[in-house]
Amino acid sequence: MEALLIGIDAGCLPVFDRLIEEDVIPNIESICDTGVSGPLTSQIPPWTPSAWPSMYTGVNPGKHGTFGFVDYDGYDWHVVTADHVREHALWKLLEENDMSSVVVNVPVTHPPDEIDGAIIPGFIGPEHPESHPKGILDEVREEIGEYRVYPIYEREDDWPDSRKMDEYTTLVRMRGEAFRYLDKRFEPDFGFVQFQKPDTVFHEFHGNWEKVKTVYEETDRQIGLLLEECDAKRVFIASDHGMGPYEKYEFRMNEFLKDEGYAVATQGGKGMPSWNPIRNQLREGQDQETWEPGVVERLAAVAAQHGVTPSRIEGGLKTVGLDRIVKQYLPENIARTASEQVDFPESKAYMRARVELGVRINLEGREPDGIVPESEYESVRSDIIEQLTPLTTPDGEPMFDEVVPREEYYHGPYAENAVDIVTVPNNFDHFLSAHLLGKHFGPPTEPWNHKLDGVFAAMGEGIDDSVSVEDAHIYDVAPTIMAALGVPYSDRMDGRVLPIVDDPGSIAYPEYNSDDAAGIEDDDVEDRLADLGYL
């Protein structure tokens, strides 16, 4: 194999350093020490369904088109698929240079590209994802015994932690075993295997260090077997973002916008945009794009409009000790339809989903029922920026590092799909929420979440380990790997070749053709999500 890229979701130097001190990750340590390593600045937003496509295309979301877990058809929402990544992936460009690839468990790769090699998609597809070539997933399962995309339990299940950790390490092992089998089967020029559990263990277990060590120990063991069996001339490690504690506040953006007269609240409908209502369907193997409330959820929404809300019912049941019993039998999505939520068509501006990190303006002519005239767009946007920029937390600290127009971060044919105002939390110590919860500030929903700096490492043939990669960016990964393989990268890439390898220059590759995207039209952005544990 000419090059192997190992993706570690949420991998970052602060976590690596602590693990190295405790001798938990000797193989990762060896790669970092033998070659070159440093922080890898992620993009905005630094979340899986947008950041991994940015890494494997080398372009910003304004060019590839995915910005979050869900995207929108008007005010309705769908979950992200590979069909909506509107730029060629690294493996497609390598194929243009007569190089084959094997890709395992990389997010947002379902449905898979047809390439010289093999692709088994990871999170965001269904449990039994369409893979390439046809039948290869069944072949892998027959060879290694079993292969799953999702854990076999839900977070709400009453499993002991020890059993959950067994499932975590099993999923990590499956990734390594599947990739090693496909490497022998296809003998690719380029390999890309991604490990997701180093991220989700922080989300689910709130940074419990013993559980983090358990997951990383198995991840490192699998990496050691990859190094031993795949005989890669060059090895790269990259992550989509970092991970760390959120020790400050949660800011409820839509509560602020409602109090300032921009957002309007309502009850009923589908609830706020999220992948949560369809995650179980994906886990069960259904290829779902969205979710519609059933009879019970619709009844709950009607009841809520008359003041009978889930929280009020729960409060009453607590007094008689029945709240936990009722929760076991009521559909989990009742709270979605019955909770207070943003009325998008009636609002001037709103946060659609927290991971977008920003505010969307309900612009006339762009949104189906836009109420902000184009002539007022810039003034409304400027007013909101001026109101948010000086905002401080209850402790008197700045809430945001930046509150800026989207043009500061995004450019390209799909930039208009981004938020109109980008809001970057101060040092990513603060949690943003799109929910209406009564107050502007509260404790963070999750005590551990994403940080901006991930990690990059490289070693092997032709890698200059004497230079620094301290300023590496997630957009740099794809052009650097292509350069390491001695082929020119795309002139549409926003990243640069890191100085660890010679720069072969760029060329114009064929434009991405949306007709190849399984019949999806350019302006019909539908996205699918996976059980990443963020919400």
Steps between C-alpha positions, in 0.01 A plus 500: 500500500635839402318695773274425796283767664375414849210717608450539876182690572566768764867406525707785642835562665372574854330159508794329327752653742314369803458156343869489408597584858303195610645281220158430349571579132854380411423462127353848465793632702742326264343662193517844661858454623638331188355757263346842549193601699311806614157652547259496205269801496149393413243699309193686612287314590729233650249216486520159334254523208658816363863467612574153359378601152719810525797278583447251219418763235743774609234770460290715732131420558401780262646287222396150610160599640464326838487714814350284772318188599189608316430719202186657373234492234334828587425478872489120499812302580669181392813312601837517307616249235804481277273607214512851641876532518536693173874464444716204407644301787870425529449141380323618183787734415751221562303281262554769234869424552454121469519440874265270691357550850338318791282719726346365823264671745559856379196717584282637223598241241161334453403433228856419394690618194572238237878479496786266429503342844246476781293725727308396812321814624489596866273720704218683329394200294272217610621200697534292184634766266531462128870436449731481202545267326157343542508215749829599660344566842355148508841368399665691785244373751555144382876543534527672840184367663298817539507866407273776629484871435305580818512369857231244576371700797344841540621743761175470688539122531564369848833339418786489751792721400728200468276350233484833315879521500520149358283622214725805450813289473320253274410777257860627500627147434256456210641805323855370518412145399284612206769733369777241528291247312420749222864603480600141426204455266555814286864601564414871469737788441316708762318394815276699734354353819316707759446428870192675643487378857780727634243777449180338624654370821543862613142590411334199655714464811582868561874463476532207742873440471502126560248451221697732271810291565311179422390631160840643411679185610301294248531771233877503545511119488319505167736769370794280599354212296447736205864606515612139526282345229431772241861592423417863425789708368349816652266527797287801591278569801233771485196598702195710420520707820623481857326422827496666839297614800226760473526660842319826435143565382239392252358790298146454362520700180132481411394623844718804441362553149145459626549761771655736246200464270657288226373150577142386560408191704237238429398147599425210272658379177812282486706674764836664450730355229690196625609153397372352827153394384638280222812359664323182610372447147855531367628260763235249394625522143230723352624749243308799638543862397263673741235442766135584519305495830247221544153513652619503861757775434243712318254461786772607741558812290130588509488444875803724547322782320240482778760505777539124553876468448734204569679692775172582675388136477836377628484739793161365599605138465805557718275577791350150480818320398386401151718721280767235432243231422311715251825598325567133425185473289450837337663565159823694555411754228193633683716768663614619156153585375363627830789725605522869424696554180583768247236589242737537207259655244385765750848592627743757363808309617574181690752230577385188316740253662774567755777327306464751215649758738299791377183688418289467186294791369153425362572677173222577255557330166744246646289335768152370406323749728777754546392815680822706496514700173827483311533876546510448879724193505830677573350729762334210684821298483709793623260567786515141622881496473518821702273354769681168528862621479524666844295232674650375826428201720367533856867498607574801282708310241452548124254244367646493149842507339340623180161608370549561128326478162519157339726634226782500756495120498323370192532552128383294208180399322331374819598779738140621511406173671707612799377712788497873427684584823778278638523492880817339637488430877783639711775236492227239450449501876134593456220285365249639250141382506215559254231396749258733671555439870391821668835660587788625286765311700520171681743215569640328189293208376820299455805543725734382219474604139691612194805723496646666193844335499523136394823319413712423195795261477700348215792264463664295231658520158561856381359662817727780624480477880723804550230756417212624711131432436383729778280697260339201326132534408241233431481618135874414463463126553376402151751705296785386726417132456471542123836676497655222708381259233665712233182608323365855450211609718185679386520872431160532670641394838519765770778320683873510429770236491670488839879545472566142613482393131584657167220696334425353155263785414130497421298423190138531395313175562154437350229705666272321741186395314188514713328259261725232649343556841227237475254736334531777758465849354746778582249696708350200678736453792407197709732373769511187708658461843641230719505404859793720601367584844510878468143581603 
